[in-house]
Amino acid sequence: MRKDIVITNQNIYNFVEEKAARLSSQLYRTIKKSPKDRGYFAMIVGSSCSGKSLVLIKLSELLSTKSKSQNFIFCQPLVDRQDILKDTIRSRTKESITATSFSTKAEIENIFHDYDIIAVDEVQLIPHGLQSFFLRELHLFLDRGGFFVCAGLDYNSLGGEFIFPALLKTRAHRVHHLQSLCSMCGKPADRFDQRLVNGKPANVNMPDFAGPTDTITYEPRCSDCLIIQK
Ligand SMILES: [Zn+2]
């Protein structure tokens, strides 16, 4: 049963905002001190509403205001979902930045060849048919000394892992875990989102990927409060 605690968007924003600001500053300092001939790969994971996109937005602002000479791009896969906007990275806090959406190997190749600093949001949504090519380009980019940071969900709402983020985590130099607040008990929630269909926990037989709709919603849960209907 839902306890007396009420987790509002403002509660969550207060919880994630400072941590997101701290991590974006840390990433910015890492970029500044990274040797130009050595690549670096940082990955940000966590449940929804944990501030992942907010870190990228704040990093973009730092790069734009403090180091105009840096050659950087922020991007995300182009997907047909109402919560993911084309050419925009948007946080639940409603902050957003212009980003480049990619959907082909040619676009991925251009991104990895034209920039020194690359940030990619929503990596779990990179289509399966592009993943091997993306990984190949990423490794070549790192070999050339580039700085790469990506963010995404690493666990799905069925208690399992998203495969591509799981693979990327094994390649990252550093994985940063962000937390949200469990919508049921208020404890920190670092992995899972509860998928609700018309307000009820979803069945395990639903597909791994199903974007939010009028009937499907997601909310962060701790492992104790995640419900998977068999
Ligand atoms: Zn909980």
py3Dmol code that shows the C-alpha trace and the ligand (Angstrom):
import py3Dmol

protein = """\
ATOM      1  CA  MET A   1       0.000   0.000   0.000  1.00  0.00           C
ATOM      2  CA  ARG A   2       1.110   3.535  -0.714  1.00  0.00           C
ATOM      3  CA  LYS A   3       2.211   5.106   2.521  1.00  0.00           C
ATOM      4  CA  ASP A   4       1.363   8.549   3.816  1.00  0.00           C
ATOM      5  CA  ILE A   5       4.427  10.019   2.162  1.00  0.00           C
ATOM      6  CA  VAL A   6       3.651  11.974  -0.999  1.00  0.00           C
ATOM      7  CA  ILE A   7       6.464  12.240  -3.523  1.00  0.00           C
ATOM      8  CA  THR A   8       5.919  15.295  -5.685  1.00  0.00           C
ATOM      9  CA  ASN A   9       7.894  16.406  -8.705  1.00  0.00           C
ATOM     10  CA  GLN A  10       9.258  19.205  -6.533  1.00  0.00           C
ATOM     11  CA  ASN A  11      10.511  16.659  -3.938  1.00  0.00           C
ATOM     12  CA  ILE A  12      12.307  14.785  -6.690  1.00  0.00           C
ATOM     13  CA  TYR A  13      13.673  17.965  -8.276  1.00  0.00           C
ATOM     14  CA  ASN A  14      15.072  19.089  -4.914  1.00  0.00           C
ATOM     15  CA  PHE A  15      16.651  15.642  -4.489  1.00  0.00           C
ATOM     16  CA  VAL A  16      18.302  15.417  -7.926  1.00  0.00           C
ATOM     17  CA  GLU A  17      19.146  19.034  -8.809  1.00  0.00           C
ATOM     18  CA  GLU A  18      22.222  19.529  -6.631  1.00  0.00           C
ATOM     19  CA  LYS A  19      23.618  16.095  -7.499  1.00  0.00           C
ATOM     20  CA  ALA A  20      23.121  16.801 -11.212  1.00  0.00           C
ATOM     21  CA  ALA A  21      24.919  20.135 -10.902  1.00  0.00           C
ATOM     22  CA  ARG A  22      27.799  18.481  -9.020  1.00  0.00           C
ATOM     23  CA  LEU A  23      28.192  15.701 -11.593  1.00  0.00           C
ATOM     24  CA  SER A  24      28.069  18.084 -14.560  1.00  0.00           C
ATOM     25  CA  SER A  25      30.836  20.178 -12.953  1.00  0.00           C
ATOM     26  CA  GLN A  26      32.852  17.024 -12.314  1.00  0.00           C
ATOM     27  CA  LEU A  27      32.478  15.945 -15.953  1.00  0.00           C
ATOM     28  CA  TYR A  28      33.449  19.425 -17.131  1.00  0.00           C
ATOM     29  CA  ARG A  29      36.617  19.304 -14.991  1.00  0.00           C
ATOM     30  CA  THR A  30      37.397  15.833 -16.409  1.00  0.00           C
ATOM     31  CA  ILE A  31      37.100  17.222 -19.948  1.00  0.00           C
ATOM     32  CA  LYS A  32      39.418  20.126 -19.077  1.00  0.00           C
ATOM     33  CA  LYS A  33      42.140  17.930 -17.594  1.00  0.00           C
ATOM     34  CA  SER A  34      41.887  14.988 -20.020  1.00  0.00           C
ATOM     35  CA  PRO A  35      45.005  14.574 -22.168  1.00  0.00           C
ATOM     36  CA  LYS A  36      44.091  15.347 -25.782  1.00  0.00           C
ATOM     37  CA  ASP A  37      45.665  12.110 -27.013  1.00  0.00           C
ATOM     38  CA  ARG A  38      43.733   9.833 -24.673  1.00  0.00           C
ATOM     39  CA  GLY A  39      40.036   9.131 -24.974  1.00  0.00           C
ATOM     40  CA  TYR A  40      37.643   9.101 -22.053  1.00  0.00           C
ATOM     41  CA  PHE A  41      34.206   7.529 -21.726  1.00  0.00           C
ATOM     42  CA  ALA A  42      31.833   8.400 -18.858  1.00  0.00           C
ATOM     43  CA  MET A  43      28.395   6.864 -18.503  1.00  0.00           C
ATOM     44  CA  ILE A  44      25.451   8.094 -16.437  1.00  0.00           C
ATOM     45  CA  VAL A  45      22.777   5.597 -15.444  1.00  0.00           C
ATOM     46  CA  GLY A  46      19.760   5.627 -13.160  1.00  0.00           C
ATOM     47  CA  SER A  47      15.986   5.326 -13.148  1.00  0.00           C
ATOM     48  CA  SER A  48      13.674   7.922 -14.664  1.00  0.00           C
ATOM     49  CA  CYS A  49      13.566  11.284 -12.883  1.00  0.00           C
ATOM     50  CA  SER A  50      17.107  10.759 -11.538  1.00  0.00           C
ATOM     51  CA  GLY A  51      18.591  13.780 -13.306  1.00  0.00           C
ATOM     52  CA  LYS A  52      20.454  12.047 -16.152  1.00  0.00           C
ATOM     53  CA  SER A  53      19.311  14.464 -18.860  1.00  0.00           C
ATOM     54  CA  LEU A  54      19.714  17.349 -16.439  1.00  0.00           C
ATOM     55  CA  VAL A  55      23.427  16.503 -16.062  1.00  0.00           C
ATOM     56  CA  LEU A  56      23.855  16.668 -19.845  1.00  0.00           C
ATOM     57  CA  ILE A  57      21.921  19.944 -20.057  1.00  0.00           C
ATOM     58  CA  LYS A  58      24.072  21.525 -17.341  1.00  0.00           C
ATOM     59  CA  LEU A  59      27.251  20.178 -18.985  1.00  0.00           C
ATOM     60  CA  SER A  60      26.134  21.747 -22.271  1.00  0.00           C
ATOM     61  CA  GLU A  61      25.659  25.074 -20.506  1.00  0.00           C
ATOM     62  CA  LEU A  62      29.142  24.845 -18.939  1.00  0.00           C
ATOM     63  CA  LEU A  63      30.755  24.055 -22.293  1.00  0.00           C
ATOM     64  CA  SER A  64      28.806  26.842 -24.036  1.00  0.00           C
ATOM     65  CA  THR A  65      29.653  29.544 -21.510  1.00  0.00           C
ATOM     66  CA  LYS A  66      33.130  28.571 -20.337  1.00  0.00           C
ATOM     67  CA  SER A  67      34.866  27.083 -23.354  1.00  0.00           C
ATOM     68  CA  LYS A  68      33.462  28.405 -26.591  1.00  0.00           C
ATOM     69  CA  SER A  69      36.407  27.001 -28.516  1.00  0.00           C
ATOM     70  CA  GLN A  70      35.509  23.399 -27.691  1.00  0.00           C
ATOM     71  CA  ASN A  71      34.062  21.377 -30.501  1.00  0.00           C
ATOM     72  CA  PHE A  72      31.107  19.524 -28.941  1.00  0.00           C
ATOM     73  CA  ILE A  73      27.742  18.027 -29.838  1.00  0.00           C
ATOM     74  CA  PHE A  74      24.796  16.741 -27.823  1.00  0.00           C
ATOM     75  CA  CYS A  75      22.593  14.128 -29.440  1.00  0.00           C
ATOM     76  CA  GLN A  76      20.149  11.281 -29.008  1.00  0.00           C
ATOM     77  CA  PRO A  77      18.591   8.543 -31.126  1.00  0.00           C
ATOM     78  CA  LEU A  78      15.574   9.535 -33.186  1.00  0.00           C
ATOM     79  CA  VAL A  79      12.637   7.457 -31.975  1.00  0.00           C
ATOM     80  CA  ASP A  80       8.904   7.614 -32.474  1.00  0.00           C
ATOM     81  CA  ARG A  81       7.835   8.328 -28.895  1.00  0.00           C
ATOM     82  CA  GLN A  82       5.780  11.161 -27.541  1.00  0.00           C
ATOM     83  CA  ASP A  83       8.159  11.694 -24.575  1.00  0.00           C
ATOM     84  CA  ILE A  84      11.294  12.032 -26.763  1.00  0.00           C
ATOM     85  CA  LEU A  85      11.362  15.177 -28.886  1.00  0.00           C
ATOM     86  CA  LYS A  86      13.308  15.408 -32.142  1.00  0.00           C
ATOM     87  CA  ASP A  87      16.493  17.484 -31.855  1.00  0.00           C
ATOM     88  CA  THR A  88      15.865  18.242 -28.186  1.00  0.00           C
ATOM     89  CA  ILE A  89      17.189  16.875 -24.895  1.00  0.00           C
ATOM     90  CA  ARG A  90      14.619  17.632 -22.238  1.00  0.00           C
ATOM     91  CA  SER A  91      14.740  17.052 -18.505  1.00  0.00           C
ATOM     92  CA  ARG A  92      11.695  16.300 -16.343  1.00  0.00           C
ATOM     93  CA  THR A  93      12.447  19.669 -14.813  1.00  0.00           C
ATOM     94  CA  LYS A  94      11.324  21.107 -18.201  1.00  0.00           C
ATOM     95  CA  GLU A  95      14.812  22.433 -18.941  1.00  0.00           C
ATOM     96  CA  SER A  96      15.970  21.584 -22.433  1.00  0.00           C
ATOM     97  CA  ILE A  97      18.747  22.090 -24.971  1.00  0.00           C
ATOM     98  CA  THR A  98      18.972  21.724 -28.720  1.00  0.00           C
ATOM     99  CA  ALA A  99      20.393  18.359 -29.674  1.00  0.00           C
ATOM    100  CA  THR A 100      21.005  16.367 -32.843  1.00  0.00           C
ATOM    101  CA  SER A 101      18.783  13.348 -33.395  1.00  0.00           C
ATOM    102  CA  PHE A 102      20.380  10.491 -35.344  1.00  0.00           C
ATOM    103  CA  SER A 103      18.787   7.522 -37.055  1.00  0.00           C
ATOM    104  CA  THR A 104      21.310   6.266 -39.636  1.00  0.00           C
ATOM    105  CA  LYS A 105      24.863   4.937 -39.712  1.00  0.00           C
ATOM    106  CA  ALA A 106      25.909   7.903 -41.858  1.00  0.00           C
ATOM    107  CA  GLU A 107      24.659  10.326 -39.205  1.00  0.00           C
ATOM    108  CA  ILE A 108      26.467   8.385 -36.469  1.00  0.00           C
ATOM    109  CA  GLU A 109      29.665   8.442 -38.525  1.00  0.00           C
ATOM    110  CA  ASN A 110      29.395  12.198 -39.051  1.00  0.00           C
ATOM    111  CA  ILE A 111      28.881  12.804 -35.327  1.00  0.00           C
ATOM    112  CA  PHE A 112      31.899  10.730 -34.313  1.00  0.00           C
ATOM    113  CA  HIS A 113      34.138  12.255 -36.985  1.00  0.00           C
ATOM    114  CA  ASP A 114      33.228  15.927 -36.653  1.00  0.00           C
ATOM    115  CA  TYR A 115      33.469  16.540 -32.899  1.00  0.00           C
ATOM    116  CA  ASP A 116      35.924  16.224 -29.999  1.00  0.00           C
ATOM    117  CA  ILE A 117      33.301  16.013 -27.236  1.00  0.00           C
ATOM    118  CA  ILE A 118      30.152  13.949 -27.748  1.00  0.00           C
ATOM    119  CA  ALA A 119      27.227  13.514 -25.370  1.00  0.00           C
ATOM    120  CA  VAL A 120      24.407  11.067 -26.125  1.00  0.00           C
ATOM    121  CA  ASP A 121      21.177  10.805 -24.146  1.00  0.00           C
ATOM    122  CA  GLU A 122      18.744   7.863 -24.066  1.00  0.00           C
ATOM    123  CA  VAL A 123      21.350   5.295 -25.182  1.00  0.00           C
ATOM    124  CA  GLN A 124      18.974   2.454 -24.323  1.00  0.00           C
ATOM    125  CA  LEU A 125      16.853   3.574 -27.302  1.00  0.00           C
ATOM    126  CA  ILE A 126      19.594   3.242 -29.925  1.00  0.00           C
ATOM    127  CA  PRO A 127      18.026   0.766 -32.371  1.00  0.00           C
ATOM    128  CA  HIS A 128      19.494  -2.735 -32.421  1.00  0.00           C
ATOM    129  CA  GLY A 129      20.470  -2.380 -36.088  1.00  0.00           C
ATOM    130  CA  LEU A 130      22.734   0.584 -35.272  1.00  0.00           C
ATOM    131  CA  GLN A 131      24.338  -0.668 -32.054  1.00  0.00           C
ATOM    132  CA  SER A 132      27.356  -2.532 -33.480  1.00  0.00           C
ATOM    133  CA  PHE A 133      28.178   0.364 -35.802  1.00  0.00           C
ATOM    134  CA  PHE A 134      27.762   2.859 -32.960  1.00  0.00           C
ATOM    135  CA  LEU A 135      30.114   0.824 -30.748  1.00  0.00           C
ATOM    136  CA  ARG A 136      32.707   0.570 -33.503  1.00  0.00           C
ATOM    137  CA  GLU A 137      32.632   4.324 -34.131  1.00  0.00           C
ATOM    138  CA  LEU A 138      32.806   4.969 -30.380  1.00  0.00           C
ATOM    139  CA  HIS A 139      35.953   2.874 -30.002  1.00  0.00           C
ATOM    140  CA  LEU A 140      37.624   4.592 -32.977  1.00  0.00           C
ATOM    141  CA  PHE A 141      36.623   7.968 -31.502  1.00  0.00           C
ATOM    142  CA  LEU A 142      38.141   7.077 -28.124  1.00  0.00           C
ATOM    143  CA  ASP A 143      41.307   5.844 -29.847  1.00  0.00           C
ATOM    144  CA  ARG A 144      41.585   9.303 -31.455  1.00  0.00           C
ATOM    145  CA  GLY A 145      41.418  10.905 -27.980  1.00  0.00           C
ATOM    146  CA  GLY A 146      37.766  12.011 -27.908  1.00  0.00           C
ATOM    147  CA  PHE A 147      35.634  12.592 -24.820  1.00  0.00           C
ATOM    148  CA  PHE A 148      32.368  10.662 -24.780  1.00  0.00           C
ATOM    149  CA  VAL A 149      29.594  10.817 -22.207  1.00  0.00           C
ATOM    150  CA  CYS A 150      26.265   9.054 -22.476  1.00  0.00           C
ATOM    151  CA  ALA A 151      23.188   8.715 -20.299  1.00  0.00           C
ATOM    152  CA  GLY A 152      20.406   6.199 -20.179  1.00  0.00           C
ATOM    153  CA  LEU A 153      18.290   3.715 -18.322  1.00  0.00           C
ATOM    154  CA  ASP A 154      20.219   0.564 -17.467  1.00  0.00           C
ATOM    155  CA  TYR A 155      17.352  -1.430 -15.915  1.00  0.00           C
ATOM    156  CA  ASN A 156      13.946  -1.989 -17.447  1.00  0.00           C
ATOM    157  CA  SER A 157      10.580  -2.019 -15.684  1.00  0.00           C
ATOM    158  CA  LEU A 158      10.569  -5.815 -15.608  1.00  0.00           C
ATOM    159  CA  GLY A 159      13.574  -5.979 -13.300  1.00  0.00           C
ATOM    160  CA  GLY A 160      16.025  -6.882 -16.074  1.00  0.00           C
ATOM    161  CA  GLU A 161      18.787  -4.945 -17.795  1.00  0.00           C
ATOM    162  CA  PHE A 162      18.675  -3.134 -21.099  1.00  0.00           C
ATOM    163  CA  ILE A 163      21.305  -4.972 -23.126  1.00  0.00           C
ATOM    164  CA  PHE A 164      23.091  -2.105 -24.928  1.00  0.00           C
ATOM    165  CA  PRO A 165      23.568   0.025 -21.777  1.00  0.00           C
ATOM    166  CA  ALA A 166      24.786  -3.130 -19.980  1.00  0.00           C
ATOM    167  CA  LEU A 167      27.414  -3.562 -22.693  1.00  0.00           C
ATOM    168  CA  LEU A 168      28.373   0.126 -22.686  1.00  0.00           C
ATOM    169  CA  LYS A 169      28.881   0.002 -18.906  1.00  0.00           C
ATOM    170  CA  THR A 170      31.626  -2.595 -19.416  1.00  0.00           C
ATOM    171  CA  ARG A 171      33.434  -0.211 -21.792  1.00  0.00           C
ATOM    172  CA  ALA A 172      33.088   3.032 -19.802  1.00  0.00           C
ATOM    173  CA  HIS A 173      36.043   4.371 -17.821  1.00  0.00           C
ATOM    174  CA  ARG A 174      33.609   5.544 -15.156  1.00  0.00           C
ATOM    175  CA  VAL A 175      29.928   4.799 -14.518  1.00  0.00           C
ATOM    176  CA  HIS A 176      27.992   7.369 -12.501  1.00  0.00           C
ATOM    177  CA  HIS A 177      24.856   6.097 -10.777  1.00  0.00           C
ATOM    178  CA  LEU A 178      22.113   8.626 -10.137  1.00  0.00           C
ATOM    179  CA  GLN A 179      19.099   8.123  -7.898  1.00  0.00           C
ATOM    180  CA  SER A 180      15.532   9.306  -7.838  1.00  0.00           C
ATOM    181  CA  LEU A 181      13.004   8.849  -5.055  1.00  0.00           C
ATOM    182  CA  CYS A 182      10.716   5.810  -4.868  1.00  0.00           C
ATOM    183  CA  SER A 183       7.190   6.947  -5.614  1.00  0.00           C
ATOM    184  CA  MET A 184       5.820   4.520  -3.005  1.00  0.00           C
ATOM    185  CA  CYS A 185       8.068   4.783   0.055  1.00  0.00           C
ATOM    186  CA  GLY A 186      10.292   7.794  -0.645  1.00  0.00           C
ATOM    187  CA  LYS A 187      13.551   5.866  -0.332  1.00  0.00           C
ATOM    188  CA  PRO A 188      16.252   6.458  -2.945  1.00  0.00           C
ATOM    189  CA  ALA A 189      15.523   4.523  -6.159  1.00  0.00           C
ATOM    190  CA  ASP A 190      18.507   3.894  -8.403  1.00  0.00           C
ATOM    191  CA  ARG A 191      17.447   1.212 -10.853  1.00  0.00           C
ATOM    192  CA  PHE A 192      13.842   0.528 -11.542  1.00  0.00           C
ATOM    193  CA  ASP A 193      10.825   2.206 -13.011  1.00  0.00           C
ATOM    194  CA  GLN A 194       7.420   0.755 -12.344  1.00  0.00           C
ATOM    195  CA  ARG A 195       5.418   0.447 -15.537  1.00  0.00           C
ATOM    196  CA  LEU A 196       1.733   1.086 -14.876  1.00  0.00           C
ATOM    197  CA  VAL A 197      -1.069   0.353 -17.313  1.00  0.00           C
ATOM    198  CA  ASN A 198      -4.139   2.345 -16.367  1.00  0.00           C
ATOM    199  CA  GLY A 199      -2.556   2.761 -12.940  1.00  0.00           C
ATOM    200  CA  LYS A 200      -1.940  -0.956 -12.353  1.00  0.00           C
ATOM    201  CA  PRO A 201       1.464  -2.748 -12.422  1.00  0.00           C
ATOM    202  CA  ALA A 202       2.195  -4.080 -15.896  1.00  0.00           C
ATOM    203  CA  ASN A 203       2.406  -7.760 -16.780  1.00  0.00           C
ATOM    204  CA  VAL A 204       5.855  -9.316 -17.312  1.00  0.00           C
ATOM    205  CA  ASN A 205       4.809 -10.444 -20.817  1.00  0.00           C
ATOM    206  CA  MET A 206       4.625  -6.896 -22.135  1.00  0.00           C
ATOM    207  CA  PRO A 207       7.503  -5.894 -24.458  1.00  0.00           C
ATOM    208  CA  ASP A 208      10.677  -4.449 -22.932  1.00  0.00           C
ATOM    209  CA  PHE A 209      10.247  -1.227 -24.891  1.00  0.00           C
ATOM    210  CA  ALA A 210       6.967   0.642 -24.584  1.00  0.00           C
ATOM    211  CA  GLY A 211       7.022   4.416 -24.392  1.00  0.00           C
ATOM    212  CA  PRO A 212       4.635   6.303 -22.138  1.00  0.00           C
ATOM    213  CA  THR A 213       1.159   6.895 -23.548  1.00  0.00           C
ATOM    214  CA  ASP A 214      -2.182   8.015 -22.184  1.00  0.00           C
ATOM    215  CA  THR A 215      -2.527   4.584 -20.530  1.00  0.00           C
ATOM    216  CA  ILE A 216       1.110   3.541 -19.911  1.00  0.00           C
ATOM    217  CA  THR A 217       3.006   5.520 -17.287  1.00  0.00           C
ATOM    218  CA  TYR A 218       6.275   5.054 -15.422  1.00  0.00           C
ATOM    219  CA  GLU A 219       7.395   6.020 -11.945  1.00  0.00           C
ATOM    220  CA  PRO A 220      10.661   5.380 -10.082  1.00  0.00           C
ATOM    221  CA  ARG A 221      10.552   2.589  -7.522  1.00  0.00           C
ATOM    222  CA  CYS A 222      13.051   1.080  -5.104  1.00  0.00           C
ATOM    223  CA  SER A 223      13.641  -2.681  -5.443  1.00  0.00           C
ATOM    224  CA  ASP A 224      11.316  -3.360  -2.488  1.00  0.00           C
ATOM    225  CA  CYS A 225       8.395  -1.552  -4.111  1.00  0.00           C
ATOM    226  CA  LEU A 226       8.826  -2.758  -7.718  1.00  0.00           C
ATOM    227  CA  ILE A 227       5.915  -5.041  -8.656  1.00  0.00           C
ATOM    228  CA  ILE A 228       6.174  -7.379 -11.641  1.00  0.00           C
ATOM    229  CA  GLN A 229       2.889  -9.125 -12.389  1.00  0.00           C
ATOM    230  CA  LYS A 230       3.345 -12.671 -13.647  1.00  0.00           C
TER     231      LYS A 230
END
"""
ligand_1 = """\
1
ZN
Zn 10.068 1.996 -2.234
"""
view = py3Dmol.view(width=600, height=400)
view.addModel(protein, "pdb")
view.setStyle({"model": 0}, {"cartoon": {"style": "trace"}})
view.addModel(ligand_1, "xyz")
view.setStyle({"model": 1}, {"stick": {}})
view.zoomTo()
view.show()
